[in-house]
């Protein structure tokens, strides 16, 4: 009974190469940041063009309205940026955990074999990616043990 609890705790343990995971998250974030900055620049440019048009044609009501929403737009964009940054990092962490964990676990498992340590079957969490890697490694291990 005690051994089963210990095995369950070990299976739930997060096994991941943090450096690789962080570089993957950073890559996602760079793409997100470029998209956000691009969106901000396009909308700012568009508002600037509308403002110039309103000044040239003496549309004071439109000009007053645009000046009023300019700071609102900036705060709204900043708020959305902060919230979406948090969401991006959260989901980026979750996705990279499912990718990096199996790679790192396979690396550790193969290191055990190379070092001549005792090894059982290679296991992954049920929601990890590369579950076919697990099956292939276990099949290879069985063939090695038989020969």
Secondary structure, 3 states (H helix, E strand, C coil): CHHHHHHHHHHHCCCCCHHHHHHHHHHHHHHHHHHHHHHHHHHHHHHHHHHHHHHHCCCHHHHHHHHHHHHHHHHHHHHHHHHHHHHHHHHHHHHHHHHHHHHHHHHHHHHHHHHCCCCCCCCCCCCCCCHHHHHHHHHHHHHHHHC
